[in-house]
Amino acid sequence: MFFRKMTEKEHASNEKAANLTFTFYLIALIIHAVYSFIVNSILGPSFYILITGLVIFYISEVWYRKRN
């Protein structure tokens, strides 16, 4: 199956949607991690998913910045 190359407009809207989705998941995980910590007094899986996602984000950002 062949895919056509995205136009600049499609690329820009795709990047905005990805940023909005990342922000939503970030906020949702922060809220759930804080709630879980307050109620259960432990750091649940949502906290570790949040930290892992942020580490991957920052490492990939540095990686792509060095590549370009």
Backbone as a printed PyTorch tensor [residue, N CA C, xyz], in Angstrom:
tensor([[[ 0.8390, -1.1700,  0.0000],
         [ 0.0000,  0.0000,  0.0000],
         [ 0.8880,  1.2390,  0.0000]],

        [[ 0.5630,  2.1710, -0.8410],
         [ 1.3630,  3.3850, -0.9600],
         [ 0.6130,  4.5650, -0.3450]],

        [[ 1.3650,  5.4030,  0.3300],
         [ 0.7810,  6.5930,  0.9460],
         [ 1.3590,  7.8180,  0.2620]],

        [[ 0.5130,  8.8210,  0.1110],
         [ 1.0130, 10.0490, -0.4860],
         [ 1.6800, 10.8910,  0.5850]],

        [[ 2.5380, 11.7760,  0.1700],
         [ 3.2260, 12.6670,  1.1030],
         [ 2.2490, 13.7130,  1.6160]],

        [[ 2.3440, 14.0160,  2.9220],
         [ 1.4450, 15.0010,  3.5120],
         [ 1.8130, 16.4000,  3.0400]],

        [[ 0.7860, 17.2210,  2.8710],
         [ 1.0320, 18.6150,  2.5350],
         [ 1.4440, 19.3540,  3.8090]],

        [[ 1.9260, 20.5710,  3.6560],
         [ 2.3380, 21.3820,  4.8080],
         [ 1.1590, 21.6500,  5.7310]],

        [[-0.0070, 21.8950,  5.1520],
         [-1.2060, 22.1570,  5.9550],
         [-1.5940, 20.9200,  6.7560]],

        [[-1.5650, 19.7580,  6.1280],
         [-1.8720, 18.5220,  6.8290],
         [-0.8450, 18.2350,  7.9230]],

        [[ 0.4110, 18.4800,  7.6240],
         [ 1.4730, 18.2660,  8.6090],
         [ 1.2910, 19.1870,  9.8170]],

        [[ 0.9580, 20.4420,  9.5730],
         [ 0.7660, 21.4050, 10.6640],
         [-0.4320, 21.0170, 11.5270]],

        [[-1.5440, 20.6290, 10.8950],
         [-2.7200, 20.2490, 11.6730],
         [-2.4900, 18.9440, 12.4280]],

        [[-1.7370, 18.0420, 11.8480],
         [-1.4010, 16.7870, 12.5140],
         [-0.5270, 17.0450, 13.7410]],

        [[ 0.4170, 17.9620, 13.6250],
         [ 1.2960, 18.3040, 14.7460],
         [ 0.5060, 18.9780, 15.8700]],

        [[-0.4310, 19.8630, 15.5190],
         [-1.2710, 20.5130, 16.5300],
         [-2.1360, 19.4920, 17.2570]],

        [[-2.7000, 18.5530, 16.5250],
         [-3.5330, 17.5160, 17.1370],
         [-2.7120, 16.6360, 18.0730]],

        [[-1.4920, 16.2900, 17.6660],
         [-0.6210, 15.4750, 18.5110],
         [-0.2500, 16.2270, 19.7900]],

        [[ 0.0300, 17.5130, 19.6810],
         [ 0.3590, 18.3140, 20.8660],
         [-0.8320, 18.4190, 21.8110]],

        [[-2.0190, 18.6020, 21.2730],
         [-3.2180, 18.6810, 22.0940],
         [-3.4790, 17.3500, 22.8050]],

        [[-3.3010, 16.2450, 22.0960],
         [-3.4890, 14.9240, 22.6830],
         [-2.4680, 14.6690, 23.7810]],

        [[-1.2110, 15.0230, 23.5310],
         [-0.1560, 14.8680, 24.5380],
         [-0.4960, 15.6750, 25.7880]],

        [[-0.9670, 16.8880, 25.6090],
         [-1.3260, 17.7390, 26.7420],
         [-2.4850, 17.1350, 27.5260]],

        [[-3.4940, 16.6150, 26.8300],
         [-4.6280, 15.9820, 27.5110],
         [-4.1690, 14.8020, 28.3570]],

        [[-3.3750, 13.9080, 27.7760],
         [-2.9040, 12.7430, 28.5280],
         [-2.0250, 13.1570, 29.7020]],

        [[-1.2230, 14.1740, 29.5160],
         [-0.3700, 14.6730, 30.5860],
         [-1.2190, 15.1670, 31.7580]],

        [[-2.2170, 15.9780, 31.4780],
         [-3.0800, 16.5200, 32.5340],
         [-3.8840, 15.4050, 33.1990]],

        [[-4.4250, 14.4820, 32.4060],
         [-5.2110, 13.3890, 32.9610],
         [-4.3580, 12.5080, 33.8790]],

        [[-3.1400, 12.1980, 33.4740],
         [-2.2630, 11.3770, 34.2970],
         [-1.8220, 12.1020, 35.5610]],

        [[-1.5790, 13.4120, 35.4610],
         [-1.2110, 14.1850, 36.6560],
         [-2.3590, 14.1710, 37.6530]],

        [[-3.5670, 14.4190, 37.1820],
         [-4.7320, 14.4350, 38.0720],
         [-4.9260, 13.0620, 38.7200]],

        [[-4.8270, 12.0120, 37.9320],
         [-5.0170, 10.6690, 38.4820],
         [-3.8980, 10.2970, 39.4470]],

        [[-2.6650, 10.6720, 39.1480],
         [-1.5490, 10.3590, 40.0400],
         [-1.6880, 11.0920, 41.3690]],

        [[-2.0750, 12.3540, 41.3320],
         [-2.2550, 13.1200, 42.5710],
         [-3.4220, 12.5520, 43.3750]],

        [[-4.5260, 12.2690, 42.7090],
         [-5.6880, 11.6920, 43.3940],
         [-5.3240, 10.3460, 44.0310]],

        [[-4.6330,  9.5030, 43.2750],
         [-4.2310,  8.1950, 43.7820],
         [-3.2980,  8.3340, 44.9820]],

        [[-2.4020,  9.3070, 44.9230],
         [-1.4780,  9.5170, 46.0370],
         [-2.2080, 10.0150, 47.2740]],

        [[-3.1710, 10.8990, 47.1020],
         [-3.9250, 11.4320, 48.2420],
         [-4.7980, 10.3520, 48.8730]],

        [[-5.4850,  9.5760, 48.0470],
         [-6.4160,  8.5690, 48.5580],
         [-5.6850,  7.3440, 49.1120]],

        [[-4.6930,  6.8420, 48.3640],
         [-4.0410,  5.5820, 48.7310],
         [-2.6740,  5.7490, 49.3720]],

        [[-2.1280,  6.9370, 49.3560],
         [-0.7920,  7.2380, 49.8940],
         [ 0.3190,  6.4260, 49.2220]],

        [[ 0.0920,  6.0580, 47.9620],
         [ 1.1330,  5.3960, 47.1840],
         [ 1.1870,  6.0300, 45.7980]],

        [[ 2.3180,  5.8820, 45.1510],
         [ 2.4390,  6.3310, 43.7720],
         [ 2.0260,  5.1700, 42.8770]],

        [[ 0.9010,  5.3150, 42.2280],
         [ 0.3490,  4.2440, 41.4100],
         [ 0.9620,  4.1860, 40.0210]],

        [[ 0.4440,  3.2720, 39.2160],
         [ 0.9660,  3.0970, 37.8550],
         [ 0.8570,  4.3600, 36.9980]],

        [[-0.1560,  5.1850, 37.2220],
         [-0.3140,  6.3920, 36.4040],
         [ 0.8650,  7.3420, 36.5990]],

        [[ 1.4250,  7.3810, 37.7980],
         [ 2.5910,  8.2260, 38.0410],
         [ 3.7900,  7.7280, 37.2370]],

        [[ 3.9950,  6.4180, 37.2320],
         [ 5.1330,  5.8610, 36.5030],
         [ 4.9520,  5.9760, 34.9910]],

        [[ 3.7270,  5.8480, 34.5190],
         [ 3.4470,  6.0640, 33.1010],
         [ 3.7200,  7.5150, 32.7340]],

        [[ 3.3080,  8.4380, 33.5950],
         [ 3.5480,  9.8670, 33.3760],
         [ 5.0350, 10.1690, 33.3030]],

        [[ 5.7970,  9.7040, 34.2670],
         [ 7.2380,  9.9720, 34.2970],
         [ 7.9340,  9.3310, 33.1000]],

        [[ 7.5710,  8.1000, 32.7660],
         [ 8.1730,  7.4270, 31.6100],
         [ 7.8740,  8.1790, 30.3190]],

        [[ 6.6380,  8.6340, 30.1560],
         [ 6.2780,  9.4010, 28.9650],
         [ 7.0420, 10.7030, 28.8630]],

        [[ 7.2190, 11.3910, 29.9900],
         [ 7.9710, 12.6480, 29.9710],
         [ 9.4480, 12.4130, 29.6650]],

        [[10.0150, 11.3450, 30.2150],
         [11.4180, 11.0210, 29.9250],
         [11.5950, 10.7120, 28.4430]],

        [[10.6920,  9.9120, 27.8860],
         [10.7640,  9.5890, 26.4540],
         [10.6090, 10.8510, 25.6180]],

        [[ 9.7010, 11.7410, 26.0190],
         [ 9.4980, 12.9860, 25.2840],
         [10.7670, 13.8260, 25.2580]],

        [[11.3830, 14.0310, 26.4190],
         [12.5670, 14.8860, 26.4760],
         [13.7800, 14.2500, 25.8000]],

        [[13.9380, 12.9480, 25.9240],
         [15.0440, 12.2760, 25.2370],
         [14.8680, 12.3680, 23.7280]],

        [[13.6410, 12.1330, 23.2350],
         [13.4130, 12.2190, 21.7920],
         [13.5660, 13.6480, 21.2940]],

        [[13.1870, 14.6320, 22.1100],
         [13.3590, 16.0250, 21.7100],
         [14.8370, 16.3680, 21.5510]],

        [[15.6530, 15.9400, 22.4880],
         [17.1000, 16.1740, 22.3940],
         [17.6680, 15.4230, 21.2030]],

        [[17.2300, 14.1920, 21.0000],
         [17.7170, 13.3720, 19.8870],
         [17.4200, 14.0410, 18.5430]],

        [[16.1710, 14.4830, 18.3400],
         [15.7970, 15.0940, 17.0710],
         [16.4500, 16.4700, 16.8820]],

        [[16.6650, 17.1810, 17.9600],
         [17.3270, 18.4690, 17.8520],
         [18.7790, 18.2920, 17.4210]],

        [[19.4390, 17.2680, 17.9250],
         [20.8280, 17.0050, 17.5330],
         [20.9180, 16.5050, 16.1140]],

        [[19.9090, 15.7700, 15.6630],
         [19.9020, 15.2330, 14.2930],
         [19.7480, 16.3340, 13.2630]],

        [[18.9780, 17.3570, 13.5940],
         [18.7240, 18.4310, 12.6260],
         [19.6910, 19.5080, 12.8470]]])
